[in-house]
């Protein structure tokens, strides 16, 4: 099976996925789709020999050309890893229950439009939460509202800063996301 990773940022989760599937017989990362020309994920993909497809909003939202590109790479499954654009309907229809996202909080709390990265961790801190974590969920037409597949949590200390929370949550993401993707692929055959 071939995985396409959609990423916009530094690429730390994308790196973990590529590392995992480099030695897994279940699937391989065949493509990285990126919407930011200075994103760290581009260099990571190059280091793994994974091609990168750069996209802009017009290509992503106003045409279905990306679907042709995904098919040309034999894409069976899409994993979002820090990709901030809402996935258009044509992709959701082409990959039903084969697009997943990772979110840096325990959904349904702290999800939705604008809730990403430090915004999430600042909101968790401001609310005085005693735990946070990560959620892997299927992607639908709304931000962070698809069915939850997996969650992992961590305890928070009252003196944790948003940066401390981010580190704890990222460690959970790196530990679990590649394995969760593999389990989904195995269950879907």
FENPE-V891640 format. One record per residue. PHI is phi in degrees with one decimal (NA if undefined). D_FIRST is the distance of its C-alpha to the first C-alpha in Angstrom with 2 decimals. Layout:
BEGIN
phi->[PHI PHI]
d_first->[D_FIRST D_FIRST]
END
This chain:
BEGIN
phi->[NA -112.3 -107.5 -108.2 -103.8 -100.8 -144.3 -122.5 -126.1 -66.0 90.0 -66.7 -70.1 -59.8 -58.9 -63.0 -65.8 -62.2 -59.5 -61.5 -81.7 -64.3 -112.4 -101.5 -87.0 -79.6 -161.3 -138.8 -83.0 -102.2 -162.0 -116.4 -107.7 -136.0 -116.0 -132.8 -67.1 -107.2 -69.6 -61.5 -60.9 -62.8 -66.4 -63.0 -58.9 -59.4 -63.1 -96.7 71.4 -97.3 -65.5 -117.5 -107.8 -81.9 -131.7 -122.7 -59.7 -62.7 -62.6 -77.9 -103.4 -99.0 -141.6 -111.9 -59.3 -60.5 -61.0 -62.5 -65.2 -59.0 -64.5 -66.1 -97.7 66.4 -64.4 -104.7 -153.8 -122.4 -116.6 -84.7 -138.3 77.9 -99.3 -101.4 -87.5 -66.7 -76.2 -71.1 -56.6 -61.5 -75.1 -62.1 -69.3 -73.2 -128.2 -64.8 52.9 -130.1 -128.4 -123.8 -131.1 -113.3 -125.3 -85.3 -161.5 -90.5 -60.5 -84.0 -71.2 60.1 -117.9 106.2 -57.2 84.4 -97.7 -147.5 49.6 -62.7 -59.4 -65.4 -67.5 -65.7 -68.1 -62.1 -63.9 -62.1 -82.5 70.2 -61.9 -95.3 -148.8 -142.8 166.3 -133.3 -131.3 -106.2 -141.9 -69.1 -95.6 -124.4 -80.4 -124.1 -65.3 60.9 -112.0 -69.2 -57.2 -76.3 -101.0 -155.8 -137.1 -135.1 -123.6 -139.1 -75.8 -112.8 -96.2 -57.0 -93.5 -63.9 -86.2 -55.5 -67.6 -63.6 -61.2 -57.8 -62.9 -63.5 -68.4 -62.0 -61.0 -64.7 -59.2 -63.1 -69.5 -105.1 -58.0 -60.4 -67.9 -64.6 -58.8 -61.1 -63.8 -63.2 -60.6 -64.0 -72.9 -87.5 70.2]
d_first->[0.00 3.78 6.68 10.15 13.09 16.35 19.32 23.06 24.68 25.01 21.37 21.98 19.20 16.79 18.08 17.49 13.82 13.48 15.71 13.90 10.43 12.47 13.56 10.86 9.16 6.74 4.51 6.46 8.64 9.04 12.01 14.82 17.00 20.53 23.84 26.28 27.31 28.62 25.75 25.13 21.35 21.84 23.35 20.82 17.96 20.26 20.83 17.19 17.05 14.72 16.15 17.89 18.74 22.06 23.05 26.34 27.37 28.34 25.03 23.22 25.72 27.85 25.46 22.04 21.42 18.61 16.66 17.15 15.98 12.71 12.21 13.43 10.66 8.02 7.45 5.95 7.71 10.87 12.79 16.45 18.28 21.87 21.41 24.68 24.59 24.34 21.26 22.66 22.60 20.82 17.59 18.13 18.72 15.70 13.35 15.47 14.88 11.58 13.61 15.18 18.08 20.05 23.81 26.52 28.70 28.94 28.39 30.20 32.64 32.46 29.84 30.15 30.96 32.21 31.14 28.98 29.60 33.25 34.33 32.64 34.13 37.53 37.55 36.67 39.50 41.93 41.41 42.23 39.17 39.19 35.42 32.36 28.70 25.23 23.29 19.65 19.70 18.00 19.12 21.70 24.41 26.47 26.28 25.25 26.01 22.72 22.49 22.50 19.76 21.21 24.30 25.95 29.52 32.05 35.83 37.68 41.13 43.80 44.15 40.44 40.11 37.24 36.03 36.21 34.23 31.57 31.28 31.03 28.35 26.27 26.45 25.03 22.18 21.28 21.66 19.63 17.07 14.28 14.97 15.12 11.69 10.41 12.80 11.75 8.11 9.99 12.56 10.67 9.21]
END
